[in-house]
Amino acid sequence: MNKFTIFQLVQLVLFALMAVFICMRGIDGHDTVQTLSIKLQTLAIWGGFYLGLLAVEWIPYGLYRLIKR
């Protein structure tokens, strides 16, 4: 496996751990009770951030591989 793949796997594990943390916590840093709707909104924001990060990483990587051919 190359360095890019290893980095992607580490990033996926960190994303999953943070998602589990968001789902498991009952009260956030502002002492607000985390209801199901708040947890889902937080997970949607976290997932959107992760997808944006993947796009920023994969689009240049894909272009590089396309040009390299």
PDB file of N, CA, C, O and CB in Angstrom:
ATOM      1  N   MET A   1       0.853  -1.185   0.000  1.00  0.00           N
ATOM      2  CA  MET A   1       0.000   0.000   0.000  1.00  0.00           C
ATOM      3  C   MET A   1       0.894   1.242   0.000  1.00  0.00           C
ATOM      4  O   MET A   1       1.925   1.298   0.670  1.00  0.00           O
ATOM      5  CB  MET A   1      -0.967   0.002   1.234  1.00  0.00           C
ATOM      6  N   ASN A   2       0.461   2.223  -0.769  1.00  0.00           N
ATOM      7  CA  ASN A   2       1.260   3.447  -0.806  1.00  0.00           C
ATOM      8  C   ASN A   2       0.855   4.396   0.319  1.00  0.00           C
ATOM      9  O   ASN A   2      -0.097   4.134   1.054  1.00  0.00           O
ATOM     10  CB  ASN A   2       1.110   4.144  -2.166  1.00  0.00           C
ATOM     11  N   LYS A   3       1.575   5.481   0.439  1.00  0.00           N
ATOM     12  CA  LYS A   3       1.357   6.425   1.538  1.00  0.00           C
ATOM     13  C   LYS A   3      -0.022   7.079   1.470  1.00  0.00           C
ATOM     14  O   LYS A   3      -0.638   7.356   2.499  1.00  0.00           O
ATOM     15  CB  LYS A   3       2.435   7.499   1.525  1.00  0.00           C
ATOM     16  N   PHE A   4      -0.497   7.322   0.253  1.00  0.00           N
ATOM     17  CA  PHE A   4      -1.805   7.961   0.094  1.00  0.00           C
ATOM     18  C   PHE A   4      -2.918   7.062   0.626  1.00  0.00           C
ATOM     19  O   PHE A   4      -3.839   7.541   1.287  1.00  0.00           O
ATOM     20  CB  PHE A   4      -2.062   8.302  -1.383  1.00  0.00           C
ATOM     21  N   THR A   5      -2.838   5.767   0.341  1.00  0.00           N
ATOM     22  CA  THR A   5      -3.846   4.817   0.816  1.00  0.00           C
ATOM     23  C   THR A   5      -3.810   4.695   2.331  1.00  0.00           C
ATOM     24  O   THR A   5      -4.856   4.650   2.977  1.00  0.00           O
ATOM     25  CB  THR A   5      -3.633   3.443   0.175  1.00  0.00           C
ATOM     26  N   ILE A   6      -2.621   4.642   2.896  1.00  0.00           N
ATOM     27  CA  ILE A   6      -2.488   4.554   4.353  1.00  0.00           C
ATOM     28  C   ILE A   6      -3.073   5.802   5.009  1.00  0.00           C
ATOM     29  O   ILE A   6      -3.775   5.707   6.015  1.00  0.00           O
ATOM     30  CB  ILE A   6      -1.003   4.377   4.759  1.00  0.00           C
ATOM     31  N   PHE A   7      -2.784   6.969   4.439  1.00  0.00           N
ATOM     32  CA  PHE A   7      -3.332   8.214   4.961  1.00  0.00           C
ATOM     33  C   PHE A   7      -4.854   8.206   4.897  1.00  0.00           C
ATOM     34  O   PHE A   7      -5.512   8.653   5.837  1.00  0.00           O
ATOM     35  CB  PHE A   7      -2.776   9.410   4.186  1.00  0.00           C
ATOM     36  N   GLN A   8      -5.421   7.708   3.811  1.00  0.00           N
ATOM     37  CA  GLN A   8      -6.874   7.647   3.663  1.00  0.00           C
ATOM     38  C   GLN A   8      -7.499   6.712   4.699  1.00  0.00           C
ATOM     39  O   GLN A   8      -8.561   7.013   5.244  1.00  0.00           O
ATOM     40  CB  GLN A   8      -7.243   7.185   2.249  1.00  0.00           C
ATOM     41  N   LEU A   9      -6.850   5.589   4.972  1.00  0.00           N
ATOM     42  CA  LEU A   9      -7.364   4.662   5.981  1.00  0.00           C
ATOM     43  C   LEU A   9      -7.314   5.264   7.379  1.00  0.00           C
ATOM     44  O   LEU A   9      -8.256   5.113   8.156  1.00  0.00           O
ATOM     45  CB  LEU A   9      -6.574   3.361   5.953  1.00  0.00           C
ATOM     46  N   VAL A  10      -6.222   5.943   7.700  1.00  0.00           N
ATOM     47  CA  VAL A  10      -6.117   6.611   9.006  1.00  0.00           C
ATOM     48  C   VAL A  10      -7.189   7.679   9.125  1.00  0.00           C
ATOM     49  O   VAL A  10      -7.817   7.823  10.174  1.00  0.00           O
ATOM     50  CB  VAL A  10      -4.710   7.236   9.201  1.00  0.00           C
ATOM     51  N   GLN A  11      -7.397   8.421   8.061  1.00  0.00           N
ATOM     52  CA  GLN A  11      -8.422   9.474   8.054  1.00  0.00           C
ATOM     53  C   GLN A  11      -9.820   8.879   8.234  1.00  0.00           C
ATOM     54  O   GLN A  11     -10.645   9.451   8.946  1.00  0.00           O
ATOM     55  CB  GLN A  11      -8.356  10.281   6.739  1.00  0.00           C
ATOM     56  N   LEU A  12     -10.094   7.741   7.599  1.00  0.00           N
ATOM     57  CA  LEU A  12     -11.387   7.080   7.743  1.00  0.00           C
ATOM     58  C   LEU A  12     -11.615   6.599   9.169  1.00  0.00           C
ATOM     59  O   LEU A  12     -12.718   6.720   9.701  1.00  0.00           O
ATOM     60  CB  LEU A  12     -11.490   5.908   6.778  1.00  0.00           C
ATOM     61  N   VAL A  13     -10.574   6.057   9.786  1.00  0.00           N
ATOM     62  CA  VAL A  13     -10.686   5.599  11.179  1.00  0.00           C
ATOM     63  C   VAL A  13     -10.962   6.778  12.110  1.00  0.00           C
ATOM     64  O   VAL A  13     -11.809   6.677  12.998  1.00  0.00           O
ATOM     65  CB  VAL A  13      -9.394   4.865  11.617  1.00  0.00           C
ATOM     66  N   LEU A  14     -10.260   7.887  11.916  1.00  0.00           N
ATOM     67  CA  LEU A  14     -10.507   9.077  12.746  1.00  0.00           C
ATOM     68  C   LEU A  14     -11.923   9.615  12.547  1.00  0.00           C
ATOM     69  O   LEU A  14     -12.573  10.036  13.503  1.00  0.00           O
ATOM     70  CB  LEU A  14      -9.482  10.175  12.421  1.00  0.00           C
ATOM     71  N   PHE A  15     -12.396   9.599  11.295  1.00  0.00           N
ATOM     72  CA  PHE A  15     -13.763  10.032  11.020  1.00  0.00           C
ATOM     73  C   PHE A  15     -14.767   9.135  11.739  1.00  0.00           C
ATOM     74  O   PHE A  15     -15.715   9.623  12.353  1.00  0.00           O
ATOM     75  CB  PHE A  15     -14.034  10.030   9.506  1.00  0.00           C
ATOM     76  N   ALA A  16     -14.556   7.831  11.661  1.00  0.00           N
ATOM     77  CA  ALA A  16     -15.477   6.891  12.309  1.00  0.00           C
ATOM     78  C   ALA A  16     -15.462   7.045  13.827  1.00  0.00           C
ATOM     79  O   ALA A  16     -16.514   6.995  14.464  1.00  0.00           O
ATOM     80  CB  ALA A  16     -15.119   5.453  11.932  1.00  0.00           C
ATOM     81  N   LEU A  17     -14.290   7.231  14.404  1.00  0.00           N
ATOM     82  CA  LEU A  17     -14.204   7.418  15.855  1.00  0.00           C
ATOM     83  C   LEU A  17     -14.930   8.685  16.301  1.00  0.00           C
ATOM     84  O   LEU A  17     -15.610   8.688  17.327  1.00  0.00           O
ATOM     85  CB  LEU A  17     -12.739   7.477  16.296  1.00  0.00           C
ATOM     86  N   MET A  18     -14.786   9.750  15.532  1.00  0.00           N
ATOM     87  CA  MET A  18     -15.478  10.995  15.871  1.00  0.00           C
ATOM     88  C   MET A  18     -16.983  10.840  15.708  1.00  0.00           C
ATOM     89  O   MET A  18     -17.745  11.386  16.505  1.00  0.00           O
ATOM     90  CB  MET A  18     -14.969  12.148  14.998  1.00  0.00           C
ATOM     91  N   ALA A  19     -17.424  10.107  14.694  1.00  0.00           N
ATOM     92  CA  ALA A  19     -18.849   9.875  14.501  1.00  0.00           C
ATOM     93  C   ALA A  19     -19.435   9.063  15.666  1.00  0.00           C
ATOM     94  O   ALA A  19     -20.541   9.341  16.130  1.00  0.00           O
ATOM     95  CB  ALA A  19     -19.093   9.148  13.168  1.00  0.00           C
ATOM     96  N   VAL A  20     -18.692   8.074  16.125  1.00  0.00           N
ATOM     97  CA  VAL A  20     -19.145   7.290  17.287  1.00  0.00           C
ATOM     98  C   VAL A  20     -19.202   8.179  18.520  1.00  0.00           C
ATOM     99  O   VAL A  20     -20.143   8.082  19.308  1.00  0.00           O
ATOM    100  CB  VAL A  20     -18.205   6.077  17.542  1.00  0.00           C
ATOM    101  N   PHE A  21     -18.219   9.036  18.696  1.00  0.00           N
ATOM    102  CA  PHE A  21     -18.219   9.964  19.835  1.00  0.00           C
ATOM    103  C   PHE A  21     -19.438  10.883  19.787  1.00  0.00           C
ATOM    104  O   PHE A  21     -20.078  11.118  20.812  1.00  0.00           O
ATOM    105  CB  PHE A  21     -16.924  10.804  19.848  1.00  0.00           C
ATOM    106  N   ILE A  22     -19.760  11.398  18.608  1.00  0.00           N
ATOM    107  CA  ILE A  22     -20.929  12.277  18.462  1.00  0.00           C
ATOM    108  C   ILE A  22     -22.205  11.525  18.822  1.00  0.00           C
ATOM    109  O   ILE A  22     -23.098  12.082  19.460  1.00  0.00           O
ATOM    110  CB  ILE A  22     -21.024  12.828  17.018  1.00  0.00           C
ATOM    111  N   CYS A  23     -22.292  10.259  18.413  1.00  0.00           N
ATOM    112  CA  CYS A  23     -23.494   9.474  18.701  1.00  0.00           C
ATOM    113  C   CYS A  23     -23.609   9.095  20.175  1.00  0.00           C
ATOM    114  O   CYS A  23     -24.720   8.965  20.689  1.00  0.00           O
ATOM    115  CB  CYS A  23     -23.504   8.219  17.855  1.00  0.00           C
ATOM    116  N   MET A  24     -22.496   8.919  20.854  1.00  0.00           N
ATOM    117  CA  MET A  24     -22.528   8.425  22.228  1.00  0.00           C
ATOM    118  C   MET A  24     -22.671   9.514  23.284  1.00  0.00           C
ATOM    119  O   MET A  24     -23.149   9.242  24.385  1.00  0.00           O
ATOM    120  CB  MET A  24     -21.293   7.651  22.499  1.00  0.00           C
ATOM    121  N   ARG A  25     -22.268  10.737  22.970  1.00  0.00           N
ATOM    122  CA  ARG A  25     -22.293  11.760  24.007  1.00  0.00           C
ATOM    123  C   ARG A  25     -23.720  12.194  24.312  1.00  0.00           C
ATOM    124  O   ARG A  25     -24.570  12.250  23.424  1.00  0.00           O
ATOM    125  CB  ARG A  25     -21.455  12.964  23.587  1.00  0.00           C
ATOM    126  N   GLY A  26     -23.966  12.497  25.566  1.00  0.00           N
ATOM    127  CA  GLY A  26     -25.292  12.916  25.992  1.00  0.00           C
ATOM    128  C   GLY A  26     -25.405  14.425  26.134  1.00  0.00           C
ATOM    129  O   GLY A  26     -26.476  14.998  25.934  1.00  0.00           O
ATOM    130  N   ILE A  27     -24.298  15.061  26.478  1.00  0.00           N
ATOM    131  CA  ILE A  27     -24.274  16.505  26.674  1.00  0.00           C
ATOM    132  C   ILE A  27     -23.020  17.032  25.995  1.00  0.00           C
ATOM    133  O   ILE A  27     -21.946  16.446  26.131  1.00  0.00           O
ATOM    134  CB  ILE A  27     -24.306  16.886  28.200  1.00  0.00           C
ATOM    135  N   ASP A  28     -23.149  18.143  25.260  1.00  0.00           N
ATOM    136  CA  ASP A  28     -21.978  18.689  24.576  1.00  0.00           C
ATOM    137  C   ASP A  28     -21.239  19.673  25.476  1.00  0.00           C
ATOM    138  O   ASP A  28     -21.533  19.770  26.668  1.00  0.00           O
ATOM    139  CB  ASP A  28     -22.390  19.376  23.266  1.00  0.00           C
ATOM    140  N   GLY A  29     -20.293  20.392  24.914  1.00  0.00           N
ATOM    141  CA  GLY A  29     -19.438  21.299  25.675  1.00  0.00           C
ATOM    142  C   GLY A  29     -20.163  22.502  26.247  1.00  0.00           C
ATOM    143  O   GLY A  29     -19.656  23.144  27.167  1.00  0.00           O
ATOM    144  N   HIS A  30     -21.331  22.819  25.726  1.00  0.00           N
ATOM    145  CA  HIS A  30     -22.116  23.954  26.219  1.00  0.00           C
ATOM    146  C   HIS A  30     -23.216  23.510  27.176  1.00  0.00           C
ATOM    147  O   HIS A  30     -24.151  24.267  27.441  1.00  0.00           O
ATOM    148  CB  HIS A  30     -22.729  24.718  25.051  1.00  0.00           C
ATOM    149  N   ASP A  31     -23.112  22.300  27.692  1.00  0.00           N
ATOM    150  CA  ASP A  31     -24.110  21.709  28.594  1.00  0.00           C
ATOM    151  C   ASP A  31     -25.489  21.631  27.948  1.00  0.00           C
ATOM    152  O   ASP A  31     -26.504  21.792  28.626  1.00  0.00           O
ATOM    153  CB  ASP A  31     -24.194  22.515  29.885  1.00  0.00           C
ATOM    154  N   THR A  32     -25.527  21.388  26.651  1.00  0.00           N
ATOM    155  CA  THR A  32     -26.779  21.214  25.926  1.00  0.00           C
ATOM    156  C   THR A  32     -27.035  19.725  25.772  1.00  0.00           C
ATOM    157  O   THR A  32     -26.157  18.971  25.352  1.00  0.00           O
ATOM    158  CB  THR A  32     -26.738  21.925  24.539  1.00  0.00           C
ATOM    159  N   VAL A  33     -28.245  19.309  26.115  1.00  0.00           N
ATOM    160  CA  VAL A  33     -28.608  17.905  25.965  1.00  0.00           C
ATOM    161  C   VAL A  33     -28.691  17.572  24.478  1.00  0.00           C
ATOM    162  O   VAL A  33     -29.311  18.301  23.704  1.00  0.00           O
ATOM    163  CB  VAL A  33     -29.957  17.594  26.681  1.00  0.00           C
ATOM    164  N   GLN A  34     -28.068  16.477  24.089  1.00  0.00           N
ATOM    165  CA  GLN A  34     -28.026  16.077  22.691  1.00  0.00           C
ATOM    166  C   GLN A  34     -29.208  15.167  22.368  1.00  0.00           C
ATOM    167  O   GLN A  34     -29.205  13.983  22.706  1.00  0.00           O
ATOM    168  CB  GLN A  34     -26.696  15.371  22.368  1.00  0.00           C
ATOM    169  N   THR A  35     -30.206  15.727  21.718  1.00  0.00           N
ATOM    170  CA  THR A  35     -31.344  14.929  21.276  1.00  0.00           C
ATOM    171  C   THR A  35     -30.980  14.237  19.964  1.00  0.00           C
ATOM    172  O   THR A  35     -29.926  14.502  19.387  1.00  0.00           O
ATOM    173  CB  THR A  35     -32.620  15.814  21.105  1.00  0.00           C
ATOM    174  N   LEU A  36     -31.854  13.354  19.501  1.00  0.00           N
ATOM    175  CA  LEU A  36     -31.589  12.625  18.267  1.00  0.00           C
ATOM    176  C   LEU A  36     -31.472  13.574  17.077  1.00  0.00           C
ATOM    177  O   LEU A  36     -30.607  13.388  16.221  1.00  0.00           O
ATOM    178  CB  LEU A  36     -32.690  11.597  18.012  1.00  0.00           C
ATOM    179  N   SER A  37     -32.325  14.581  17.018  1.00  0.00           N
ATOM    180  CA  SER A  37     -32.266  15.500  15.873  1.00  0.00           C
ATOM    181  C   SER A  37     -30.973  16.319  15.873  1.00  0.00           C
ATOM    182  O   SER A  37     -30.407  16.586  14.813  1.00  0.00           O
ATOM    183  CB  SER A  37     -33.477  16.441  15.887  1.00  0.00           C
ATOM    184  N   ILE A  38     -30.513  16.712  17.043  1.00  0.00           N
ATOM    185  CA  ILE A  38     -29.257  17.466  17.130  1.00  0.00           C
ATOM    186  C   ILE A  38     -28.082  16.570  16.742  1.00  0.00           C
ATOM    187  O   ILE A  38     -27.159  17.013  16.058  1.00  0.00           O
ATOM    188  CB  ILE A  38     -29.053  18.035  18.563  1.00  0.00           C
ATOM    189  N   LYS A  39     -28.117  15.301  17.180  1.00  0.00           N
ATOM    190  CA  LYS A  39     -27.054  14.374  16.810  1.00  0.00           C
ATOM    191  C   LYS A  39     -27.030  14.153  15.299  1.00  0.00           C
ATOM    192  O   LYS A  39     -25.956  14.119  14.699  1.00  0.00           O
ATOM    193  CB  LYS A  39     -27.231  13.036  17.541  1.00  0.00           C
ATOM    194  N   LEU A  40     -28.191  14.003  14.684  1.00  0.00           N
ATOM    195  CA  LEU A  40     -28.252  13.794  13.237  1.00  0.00           C
ATOM    196  C   LEU A  40     -27.753  15.024  12.472  1.00  0.00           C
ATOM    197  O   LEU A  40     -27.076  14.893  11.452  1.00  0.00           O
ATOM    198  CB  LEU A  40     -29.687  13.459  12.811  1.00  0.00           C
ATOM    199  N   GLN A  41     -28.088  16.213  12.968  1.00  0.00           N
ATOM    200  CA  GLN A  41     -27.593  17.429  12.326  1.00  0.00           C
ATOM    201  C   GLN A  41     -26.069  17.522  12.450  1.00  0.00           C
ATOM    202  O   GLN A  41     -25.384  17.886  11.494  1.00  0.00           O
ATOM    203  CB  GLN A  41     -28.258  18.676  12.948  1.00  0.00           C
ATOM    204  N   THR A  42     -25.557  17.197  13.607  1.00  0.00           N
ATOM    205  CA  THR A  42     -24.115  17.232  13.817  1.00  0.00           C
ATOM    206  C   THR A  42     -23.415  16.202  12.934  1.00  0.00           C
ATOM    207  O   THR A  42     -22.361  16.483  12.364  1.00  0.00           O
ATOM    208  CB  THR A  42     -23.781  16.981  15.294  1.00  0.00           C
ATOM    209  N   LEU A  43     -23.998  15.011  12.822  1.00  0.00           N
ATOM    210  CA  LEU A  43     -23.413  13.993  11.956  1.00  0.00           C
ATOM    211  C   LEU A  43     -23.465  14.408  10.491  1.00  0.00           C
ATOM    212  O   LEU A  43     -22.539  14.113   9.735  1.00  0.00           O
ATOM    213  CB  LEU A  43     -24.132  12.664  12.146  1.00  0.00           C
ATOM    214  N   ALA A  44     -24.534  15.089  10.078  1.00  0.00           N
ATOM    215  CA  ALA A  44     -24.633  15.566   8.696  1.00  0.00           C
ATOM    216  C   ALA A  44     -23.553  16.607   8.408  1.00  0.00           C
ATOM    217  O   ALA A  44     -22.939  16.592   7.341  1.00  0.00           O
ATOM    218  CB  ALA A  44     -26.032  16.159   8.428  1.00  0.00           C
ATOM    219  N   ILE A  45     -23.329  17.494   9.344  1.00  0.00           N
ATOM    220  CA  ILE A  45     -22.275  18.505   9.170  1.00  0.00           C
ATOM    221  C   ILE A  45     -20.907  17.826   9.145  1.00  0.00           C
ATOM    222  O   ILE A  45     -20.065  18.157   8.310  1.00  0.00           O
ATOM    223  CB  ILE A  45     -22.331  19.569  10.309  1.00  0.00           C
ATOM    224  N   TRP A  46     -20.686  16.888  10.044  1.00  0.00           N
ATOM    225  CA  TRP A  46     -19.415  16.167  10.092  1.00  0.00           C
ATOM    226  C   TRP A  46     -19.192  15.374   8.804  1.00  0.00           C
ATOM    227  O   TRP A  46     -18.086  15.360   8.263  1.00  0.00           O
ATOM    228  CB  TRP A  46     -19.377  15.224  11.310  1.00  0.00           C
ATOM    229  N   GLY A  47     -20.243  14.716   8.314  1.00  0.00           N
ATOM    230  CA  GLY A  47     -20.139  13.969   7.061  1.00  0.00           C
ATOM    231  C   GLY A  47     -19.880  14.876   5.871  1.00  0.00           C
ATOM    232  O   GLY A  47     -19.099  14.523   4.987  1.00  0.00           O
ATOM    233  N   GLY A  48     -20.520  16.041   5.832  1.00  0.00           N
ATOM    234  CA  GLY A  48     -20.281  17.000   4.756  1.00  0.00           C
ATOM    235  C   GLY A  48     -18.849  17.508   4.765  1.00  0.00           C
ATOM    236  O   GLY A  48     -18.230  17.666   3.713  1.00  0.00           O
ATOM    237  N   PHE A  49     -18.333  17.758   5.943  1.00  0.00           N
ATOM    238  CA  PHE A  49     -16.926  18.176   6.059  1.00  0.00           C
ATOM    239  C   PHE A  49     -15.994  17.091   5.539  1.00  0.00           C
ATOM    240  O   PHE A  49     -15.039  17.371   4.815  1.00  0.00           O
ATOM    241  CB  PHE A  49     -16.577  18.512   7.522  1.00  0.00           C
ATOM    242  N   TYR A  50     -16.281  15.856   5.916  1.00  0.00           N
ATOM    243  CA  TYR A  50     -15.444  14.739   5.482  1.00  0.00           C
ATOM    244  C   TYR A  50     -15.512  14.554   3.960  1.00  0.00           C
ATOM    245  O   TYR A  50     -14.486  14.325   3.319  1.00  0.00           O
ATOM    246  CB  TYR A  50     -15.876  13.446   6.192  1.00  0.00           C
ATOM    247  N   LEU A  51     -16.708  14.652   3.387  1.00  0.00           N
ATOM    248  CA  LEU A  51     -16.845  14.525   1.930  1.00  0.00           C
ATOM    249  C   LEU A  51     -16.128  15.660   1.209  1.00  0.00           C
ATOM    250  O   LEU A  51     -15.520  15.439   0.162  1.00  0.00           O
ATOM    251  CB  LEU A  51     -18.327  14.506   1.531  1.00  0.00           C
ATOM    252  N   GLY A  52     -16.191  16.863   1.753  1.00  0.00           N
ATOM    253  CA  GLY A  52     -15.461  17.978   1.156  1.00  0.00           C
ATOM    254  C   GLY A  52     -13.965  17.759   1.213  1.00  0.00           C
ATOM    255  O   GLY A  52     -13.246  18.062   0.260  1.00  0.00           O
ATOM    256  N   LEU A  53     -13.497  17.233   2.328  1.00  0.00           N
ATOM    257  CA  LEU A  53     -12.078  16.937   2.474  1.00  0.00           C
ATOM    258  C   LEU A  53     -11.636  15.858   1.481  1.00  0.00           C
ATOM    259  O   LEU A  53     -10.560  15.949   0.891  1.00  0.00           O
ATOM    260  CB  LEU A  53     -11.774  16.494   3.909  1.00  0.00           C
ATOM    261  N   LEU A  54     -12.475  14.842   1.308  1.00  0.00           N
ATOM    262  CA  LEU A  54     -12.153  13.807   0.331  1.00  0.00           C
ATOM    263  C   LEU A  54     -12.116  14.365  -1.087  1.00  0.00           C
ATOM    264  O   LEU A  54     -11.261  13.984  -1.886  1.00  0.00           O
ATOM    265  CB  LEU A  54     -13.163  12.673   0.417  1.00  0.00           C
ATOM    266  N   ALA A  55     -13.040  15.266  -1.399  1.00  0.00           N
ATOM    267  CA  ALA A  55     -13.052  15.865  -2.738  1.00  0.00           C
ATOM    268  C   ALA A  55     -11.777  16.668  -2.984  1.00  0.00           C
ATOM    269  O   ALA A  55     -11.200  16.615  -4.070  1.00  0.00           O
ATOM    270  CB  ALA A  55     -14.289  16.767  -2.916  1.00  0.00           C
ATOM    271  N   VAL A  56     -11.349  17.402  -1.977  1.00  0.00           N
ATOM    272  CA  VAL A  56     -10.122  18.202  -2.112  1.00  0.00           C
ATOM    273  C   VAL A  56      -8.909  17.295  -2.303  1.00  0.00           C
ATOM    274  O   VAL A  56      -7.949  17.684  -2.968  1.00  0.00           O
ATOM    275  CB  VAL A  56      -9.921  19.106  -0.872  1.00  0.00           C
ATOM    276  N   GLU A  57      -8.938  16.106  -1.736  1.00  0.00           N
ATOM    277  CA  GLU A  57      -7.808  15.189  -1.872  1.00  0.00           C
ATOM    278  C   GLU A  57      -7.880  14.368  -3.155  1.00  0.00           C
ATOM    279  O   GLU A  57      -6.861  14.168  -3.817  1.00  0.00           O
ATOM    280  CB  GLU A  57      -7.748  14.261  -0.677  1.00  0.00           C
ATOM    281  N   TRP A  58      -9.068  13.891  -3.514  1.00  0.00           N
ATOM    282  CA  TRP A  58      -9.185  12.955  -4.630  1.00  0.00           C
ATOM    283  C   TRP A  58      -9.223  13.619  -5.999  1.00  0.00           C
ATOM    284  O   TRP A  58      -8.767  13.016  -6.971  1.00  0.00           O
ATOM    285  CB  TRP A  58     -10.409  12.133  -4.458  1.00  0.00           C
ATOM    286  N   ILE A  59      -9.742  14.820  -6.116  1.00  0.00           N
ATOM    287  CA  ILE A  59      -9.795  15.476  -7.430  1.00  0.00           C
ATOM    288  C   ILE A  59      -8.385  15.746  -7.960  1.00  0.00           C
ATOM    289  O   ILE A  59      -8.105  15.389  -9.104  1.00  0.00           O
ATOM    290  CB  ILE A  59     -10.592  16.797  -7.343  1.00  0.00           C
ATOM    291  N   PRO A  60      -7.486  16.359  -7.186  1.00  0.00           N
ATOM    292  CA  PRO A  60      -6.110  16.524  -7.710  1.00  0.00           C
ATOM    293  C   PRO A  60      -5.409  15.188  -7.947  1.00  0.00           C
ATOM    294  O   PRO A  60      -4.649  15.050  -8.906  1.00  0.00           O
ATOM    295  CB  PRO A  60      -5.277  17.364  -6.740  1.00  0.00           C
ATOM    296  N   TYR A  61      -5.659  14.205  -7.081  1.00  0.00           N
ATOM    297  CA  TYR A  61      -5.050  12.887  -7.260  1.00  0.00           C
ATOM    298  C   TYR A  61      -5.530  12.235  -8.556  1.00  0.00           C
ATOM    299  O   TYR A  61      -4.737  11.649  -9.292  1.00  0.00           O
ATOM    300  CB  TYR A  61      -5.372  11.981  -6.060  1.00  0.00           C
ATOM    301  N   GLY A  62      -6.818  12.339  -8.828  1.00  0.00           N
ATOM    302  CA  GLY A  62      -7.356  11.790 -10.074  1.00  0.00           C
ATOM    303  C   GLY A  62      -6.823  12.505 -11.300  1.00  0.00           C
ATOM    304  O   GLY A  62      -6.517  11.867 -12.307  1.00  0.00           O
ATOM    305  N   LEU A  63      -6.707  13.825 -11.225  1.00  0.00           N
ATOM    306  CA  LEU A  63      -6.145  14.582 -12.343  1.00  0.00           C
ATOM    307  C   LEU A  63      -4.681  14.221 -12.570  1.00  0.00           C
ATOM    308  O   LEU A  63      -4.232  14.111 -13.711  1.00  0.00           O
ATOM    309  CB  LEU A  63      -6.281  16.087 -12.091  1.00  0.00           C
ATOM    310  N   TYR A  64      -3.949  14.041 -11.492  1.00  0.00           N
ATOM    311  CA  TYR A  64      -2.543  13.655 -11.599  1.00  0.00           C
ATOM    312  C   TYR A  64      -2.418  12.297 -12.289  1.00  0.00           C
ATOM    313  O   TYR A  64      -1.570  12.120 -13.163  1.00  0.00           O
ATOM    314  CB  TYR A  64      -1.883  13.614 -10.204  1.00  0.00           C
ATOM    315  N   ARG A  65      -3.253  11.349 -11.900  1.00  0.00           N
ATOM    316  CA  ARG A  65      -3.191  10.020 -12.520  1.00  0.00           C
ATOM    317  C   ARG A  65      -3.618  10.077 -13.971  1.00  0.00           C
ATOM    318  O   ARG A  65      -3.080   9.342 -14.799  1.00  0.00           O
ATOM    319  CB  ARG A  65      -4.069   9.028 -11.759  1.00  0.00           C
ATOM    320  N   LEU A  66      -4.575  10.934 -14.298  1.00  0.00           N
ATOM    321  CA  LEU A  66      -5.026  11.081 -15.680  1.00  0.00           C
ATOM    322  C   LEU A  66      -3.928  11.668 -16.554  1.00  0.00           C
ATOM    323  O   LEU A  66      -3.702  11.206 -17.673  1.00  0.00           O
ATOM    324  CB  LEU A  66      -6.274  11.961 -15.745  1.00  0.00           C
ATOM    325  N   ILE A  67      -3.253  12.681 -16.044  1.00  0.00           N
ATOM    326  CA  ILE A  67      -2.169  13.323 -16.800  1.00  0.00           C
ATOM    327  C   ILE A  67      -0.965  12.385 -16.915  1.00  0.00           C
ATOM    328  O   ILE A  67      -0.265  12.388 -17.927  1.00  0.00           O
ATOM    329  CB  ILE A  67      -1.748  14.653 -16.125  1.00  0.00           C
ATOM    330  N   LYS A  68      -0.731  11.590 -15.884  1.00  0.00           N
ATOM    331  CA  LYS A  68       0.423  10.695 -15.863  1.00  0.00           C
ATOM    332  C   LYS A  68       0.332   9.620 -16.941  1.00  0.00           C
ATOM    333  O   LYS A  68       1.367   9.152 -17.416  1.00  0.00           O
ATOM    334  CB  LYS A  68       0.552  10.044 -14.499  1.00  0.00           C
ATOM    335  N   ARG A  69      -0.863   9.218 -17.340  1.00  0.00           N
ATOM    336  CA  ARG A  69      -1.048   8.181 -18.362  1.00  0.00           C
ATOM    337  C   ARG A  69      -0.501   8.620 -19.626  1.00  0.00           C
ATOM    338  O   ARG A  69      -0.558   7.886 -20.612  1.00  0.00           O
ATOM    339  CB  ARG A  69      -2.474   7.816 -18.543  1.00  0.00           C
TER     340      ARG A  69
END
